[in-house]
Structure formats: structure tokens, C-alpha cells
Amino acid sequence: MASRLCRDLASETRYARQLAEALMRAASEEARRHRLSDACVIGALTLLLGKVSGSVARRRGFELDQYAAFIVDHFTRIATAEFARRRPTLQ
């Protein structure tokens, strides 16, 4: 049972990463096509996250404050890791 759960979690994590990459490509293409500013892109993605999160919290009966705190913590960890990444430089 535990190994099946680990396999399922690994598959779900892989698919979630693929979804994130596909959303990133789609957002980048739309932003480029419409010449949107970074602020507009962040605003659109935040709008999407808020709508999906609120819907999930409502459907699953989560406390919205606790769920929002979980999302903010997760977002902060990801943004911090991305900010700390070294960008490749041309030499």
C-alpha cells in the first residue's frame, strides 16, 4: 500500500510539474502576443490561482484562511528558490 501511494504521489508530482510548465509556456506566449507587462502576467496568474484555490477550498470544506496560508507558504518557498537560482551568463 505504501509503495503504491509513493508511486501515485510521484506520478502526480510529475504531472503537476508538466502542467506548470505548460501553463508557463501558454502564459509566456499570450504575454508576448499581446505585449503584456510582467505586472499583467502576474495579475492574471494570481487571478487564476485565487479562483481555483477558492473553488477547491469551498468544494472540499477547507477553512479559507488556513488554506490561503498554506498556499502563501508554498508560493514563498518556490519564489525564493527561483530567485536564488543562478542565471546562465554568456562568456
PyMOL commands that place a pseudoatom at each C-alpha (Angstrom):
pseudoatom trace, name=CA, resn=MET, resi=1, chain=A, elem=C, hetatm=0, pos=[0.000, 0.000, 0.000]
pseudoatom trace, name=CA, resn=ALA, resi=2, chain=A, elem=C, hetatm=0, pos=[2.744, 2.488, 0.945]
pseudoatom trace, name=CA, resn=SER, resi=3, chain=A, elem=C, hetatm=0, pos=[4.747, 1.786, -2.231]
pseudoatom trace, name=CA, resn=ARG, resi=4, chain=A, elem=C, hetatm=0, pos=[1.611, 2.276, -4.350]
pseudoatom trace, name=CA, resn=LEU, resi=5, chain=A, elem=C, hetatm=0, pos=[0.949, 5.568, -2.583]
pseudoatom trace, name=CA, resn=CYS, resi=6, chain=A, elem=C, hetatm=0, pos=[4.545, 6.679, -3.244]
pseudoatom trace, name=CA, resn=ARG, resi=7, chain=A, elem=C, hetatm=0, pos=[4.224, 5.696, -6.916]
pseudoatom trace, name=CA, resn=ASP, resi=8, chain=A, elem=C, hetatm=0, pos=[0.935, 7.571, -7.215]
pseudoatom trace, name=CA, resn=LEU, resi=9, chain=A, elem=C, hetatm=0, pos=[2.427, 10.622, -5.498]
pseudoatom trace, name=CA, resn=ALA, resi=10, chain=A, elem=C, hetatm=0, pos=[5.493, 10.516, -7.761]
pseudoatom trace, name=CA, resn=SER, resi=11, chain=A, elem=C, hetatm=0, pos=[3.265, 10.315, -10.855]
pseudoatom trace, name=CA, resn=GLU, resi=12, chain=A, elem=C, hetatm=0, pos=[1.021, 13.102, -9.633]
pseudoatom trace, name=CA, resn=THR, resi=13, chain=A, elem=C, hetatm=0, pos=[4.037, 15.279, -8.846]
pseudoatom trace, name=CA, resn=ARG, resi=14, chain=A, elem=C, hetatm=0, pos=[5.464, 14.669, -12.327]
pseudoatom trace, name=CA, resn=TYR, resi=15, chain=A, elem=C, hetatm=0, pos=[2.136, 15.515, -13.981]
pseudoatom trace, name=CA, resn=ALA, resi=16, chain=A, elem=C, hetatm=0, pos=[1.749, 18.630, -11.825]
pseudoatom trace, name=CA, resn=ARG, resi=17, chain=A, elem=C, hetatm=0, pos=[5.207, 19.786, -12.929]
pseudoatom trace, name=CA, resn=GLN, resi=18, chain=A, elem=C, hetatm=0, pos=[4.245, 19.173, -16.572]
pseudoatom trace, name=CA, resn=LEU, resi=19, chain=A, elem=C, hetatm=0, pos=[1.045, 21.174, -16.062]
pseudoatom trace, name=CA, resn=ALA, resi=20, chain=A, elem=C, hetatm=0, pos=[3.018, 24.045, -14.523]
pseudoatom trace, name=CA, resn=GLU, resi=21, chain=A, elem=C, hetatm=0, pos=[5.434, 24.034, -17.471]
pseudoatom trace, name=CA, resn=ALA, resi=22, chain=A, elem=C, hetatm=0, pos=[2.534, 24.016, -19.960]
pseudoatom trace, name=CA, resn=LEU, resi=23, chain=A, elem=C, hetatm=0, pos=[0.846, 26.910, -18.139]
pseudoatom trace, name=CA, resn=MET, resi=24, chain=A, elem=C, hetatm=0, pos=[4.149, 28.816, -18.139]
pseudoatom trace, name=CA, resn=ARG, resi=25, chain=A, elem=C, hetatm=0, pos=[4.537, 28.332, -21.899]
pseudoatom trace, name=CA, resn=ALA, resi=26, chain=A, elem=C, hetatm=0, pos=[0.943, 29.382, -22.551]
pseudoatom trace, name=CA, resn=ALA, resi=27, chain=A, elem=C, hetatm=0, pos=[1.257, 32.459, -20.322]
pseudoatom trace, name=CA, resn=SER, resi=28, chain=A, elem=C, hetatm=0, pos=[4.548, 33.436, -21.968]
pseudoatom trace, name=CA, resn=GLU, resi=29, chain=A, elem=C, hetatm=0, pos=[3.117, 33.053, -25.464]
pseudoatom trace, name=CA, resn=GLU, resi=30, chain=A, elem=C, hetatm=0, pos=[-0.019, 35.078, -24.646]
pseudoatom trace, name=CA, resn=ALA, resi=31, chain=A, elem=C, hetatm=0, pos=[2.008, 37.771, -22.887]
pseudoatom trace, name=CA, resn=ARG, resi=32, chain=A, elem=C, hetatm=0, pos=[4.358, 38.057, -25.848]
pseudoatom trace, name=CA, resn=ARG, resi=33, chain=A, elem=C, hetatm=0, pos=[1.495, 38.073, -28.364]
pseudoatom trace, name=CA, resn=HIS, resi=34, chain=A, elem=C, hetatm=0, pos=[-0.347, 40.856, -26.533]
pseudoatom trace, name=CA, resn=ARG, resi=35, chain=A, elem=C, hetatm=0, pos=[2.798, 42.628, -25.288]
pseudoatom trace, name=CA, resn=LEU, resi=36, chain=A, elem=C, hetatm=0, pos=[1.663, 42.388, -21.682]
pseudoatom trace, name=CA, resn=SER, resi=37, chain=A, elem=C, hetatm=0, pos=[3.778, 43.728, -18.851]
pseudoatom trace, name=CA, resn=ASP, resi=38, chain=A, elem=C, hetatm=0, pos=[5.129, 41.469, -16.124]
pseudoatom trace, name=CA, resn=ALA, resi=39, chain=A, elem=C, hetatm=0, pos=[2.578, 43.026, -13.757]
pseudoatom trace, name=CA, resn=CYS, resi=40, chain=A, elem=C, hetatm=0, pos=[-0.279, 41.980, -16.057]
pseudoatom trace, name=CA, resn=VAL, resi=41, chain=A, elem=C, hetatm=0, pos=[1.025, 38.429, -16.309]
pseudoatom trace, name=CA, resn=ILE, resi=42, chain=A, elem=C, hetatm=0, pos=[1.430, 38.153, -12.524]
pseudoatom trace, name=CA, resn=GLY, resi=43, chain=A, elem=C, hetatm=0, pos=[-2.042, 39.647, -12.089]
pseudoatom trace, name=CA, resn=ALA, resi=44, chain=A, elem=C, hetatm=0, pos=[-3.608, 37.145, -14.486]
pseudoatom trace, name=CA, resn=LEU, resi=45, chain=A, elem=C, hetatm=0, pos=[-1.872, 34.172, -12.882]
pseudoatom trace, name=CA, resn=THR, resi=46, chain=A, elem=C, hetatm=0, pos=[-2.810, 35.420, -9.401]
pseudoatom trace, name=CA, resn=LEU, resi=47, chain=A, elem=C, hetatm=0, pos=[-6.420, 35.773, -10.527]
pseudoatom trace, name=CA, resn=LEU, resi=48, chain=A, elem=C, hetatm=0, pos=[-6.344, 32.191, -11.780]
pseudoatom trace, name=CA, resn=LEU, resi=49, chain=A, elem=C, hetatm=0, pos=[-4.743, 30.888, -8.575]
pseudoatom trace, name=CA, resn=GLY, resi=50, chain=A, elem=C, hetatm=0, pos=[-7.266, 32.739, -6.436]
pseudoatom trace, name=CA, resn=LYS, resi=51, chain=A, elem=C, hetatm=0, pos=[-10.237, 31.413, -8.395]
pseudoatom trace, name=CA, resn=VAL, resi=52, chain=A, elem=C, hetatm=0, pos=[-9.003, 27.823, -8.383]
pseudoatom trace, name=CA, resn=SER, resi=53, chain=A, elem=C, hetatm=0, pos=[-7.972, 27.962, -4.712]
pseudoatom trace, name=CA, resn=GLY, resi=54, chain=A, elem=C, hetatm=0, pos=[-11.270, 29.454, -3.590]
pseudoatom trace, name=CA, resn=SER, resi=55, chain=A, elem=C, hetatm=0, pos=[-13.200, 26.858, -5.556]
pseudoatom trace, name=CA, resn=VAL, resi=56, chain=A, elem=C, hetatm=0, pos=[-11.154, 23.975, -4.121]
pseudoatom trace, name=CA, resn=ALA, resi=57, chain=A, elem=C, hetatm=0, pos=[-11.473, 25.326, -0.563]
pseudoatom trace, name=CA, resn=ARG, resi=58, chain=A, elem=C, hetatm=0, pos=[-15.247, 25.678, -0.934]
pseudoatom trace, name=CA, resn=ARG, resi=59, chain=A, elem=C, hetatm=0, pos=[-15.722, 22.263, -2.570]
pseudoatom trace, name=CA, resn=ARG, resi=60, chain=A, elem=C, hetatm=0, pos=[-13.580, 20.426, -0.011]
pseudoatom trace, name=CA, resn=GLY, resi=61, chain=A, elem=C, hetatm=0, pos=[-14.832, 22.325, 3.016]
pseudoatom trace, name=CA, resn=PHE, resi=62, chain=A, elem=C, hetatm=0, pos=[-11.414, 23.786, 3.891]
pseudoatom trace, name=CA, resn=GLU, resi=63, chain=A, elem=C, hetatm=0, pos=[-11.016, 26.787, 6.156]
pseudoatom trace, name=CA, resn=LEU, resi=64, chain=A, elem=C, hetatm=0, pos=[-10.105, 29.508, 3.664]
pseudoatom trace, name=CA, resn=ASP, resi=65, chain=A, elem=C, hetatm=0, pos=[-7.650, 31.295, 5.993]
pseudoatom trace, name=CA, resn=GLN, resi=66, chain=A, elem=C, hetatm=0, pos=[-5.676, 28.106, 6.669]
pseudoatom trace, name=CA, resn=TYR, resi=67, chain=A, elem=C, hetatm=0, pos=[-5.732, 27.093, 3.022]
pseudoatom trace, name=CA, resn=ALA, resi=68, chain=A, elem=C, hetatm=0, pos=[-4.595, 30.557, 1.913]
pseudoatom trace, name=CA, resn=ALA, resi=69, chain=A, elem=C, hetatm=0, pos=[-1.735, 30.454, 4.470]
pseudoatom trace, name=CA, resn=PHE, resi=70, chain=A, elem=C, hetatm=0, pos=[-0.644, 27.075, 3.055]
pseudoatom trace, name=CA, resn=ILE, resi=71, chain=A, elem=C, hetatm=0, pos=[-0.678, 28.484, -0.490]
pseudoatom trace, name=CA, resn=VAL, resi=72, chain=A, elem=C, hetatm=0, pos=[1.246, 31.620, 0.507]
pseudoatom trace, name=CA, resn=ASP, resi=73, chain=A, elem=C, hetatm=0, pos=[3.879, 29.497, 2.264]
pseudoatom trace, name=CA, resn=HIS, resi=74, chain=A, elem=C, hetatm=0, pos=[4.239, 27.242, -0.789]
pseudoatom trace, name=CA, resn=PHE, resi=75, chain=A, elem=C, hetatm=0, pos=[4.393, 30.238, -3.131]
pseudoatom trace, name=CA, resn=THR, resi=76, chain=A, elem=C, hetatm=0, pos=[7.056, 31.909, -0.975]
pseudoatom trace, name=CA, resn=ARG, resi=77, chain=A, elem=C, hetatm=0, pos=[9.255, 28.794, -0.950]
pseudoatom trace, name=CA, resn=ILE, resi=78, chain=A, elem=C, hetatm=0, pos=[9.021, 28.442, -4.734]
pseudoatom trace, name=CA, resn=ALA, resi=79, chain=A, elem=C, hetatm=0, pos=[9.645, 32.150, -5.410]
pseudoatom trace, name=CA, resn=THR, resi=80, chain=A, elem=C, hetatm=0, pos=[12.614, 32.170, -3.023]
pseudoatom trace, name=CA, resn=ALA, resi=81, chain=A, elem=C, hetatm=0, pos=[14.158, 29.132, -4.708]
pseudoatom trace, name=CA, resn=GLU, resi=82, chain=A, elem=C, hetatm=0, pos=[13.630, 30.643, -8.168]
pseudoatom trace, name=CA, resn=PHE, resi=83, chain=A, elem=C, hetatm=0, pos=[15.100, 33.980, -7.082]
pseudoatom trace, name=CA, resn=ALA, resi=84, chain=A, elem=C, hetatm=0, pos=[18.200, 32.220, -5.698]
pseudoatom trace, name=CA, resn=ARG, resi=85, chain=A, elem=C, hetatm=0, pos=[18.861, 30.261, -8.904]
pseudoatom trace, name=CA, resn=ARG, resi=86, chain=A, elem=C, hetatm=0, pos=[21.938, 31.300, -10.801]
pseudoatom trace, name=CA, resn=ARG, resi=87, chain=A, elem=C, hetatm=0, pos=[21.202, 32.544, -14.257]
pseudoatom trace, name=CA, resn=PRO, resi=88, chain=A, elem=C, hetatm=0, pos=[23.459, 31.311, -17.003]
pseudoatom trace, name=CA, resn=THR, resi=89, chain=A, elem=C, hetatm=0, pos=[25.709, 34.056, -18.351]
pseudoatom trace, name=CA, resn=LEU, resi=90, chain=A, elem=C, hetatm=0, pos=[27.315, 34.422, -21.745]
pseudoatom trace, name=CA, resn=GLN, resi=91, chain=A, elem=C, hetatm=0, pos=[31.084, 34.499, -21.636]
for i in range(1, 91): cmd.bond("trace and resi %d" % i, "trace and resi %d" % (i + 1))
show_as sticks, trace
zoom trace
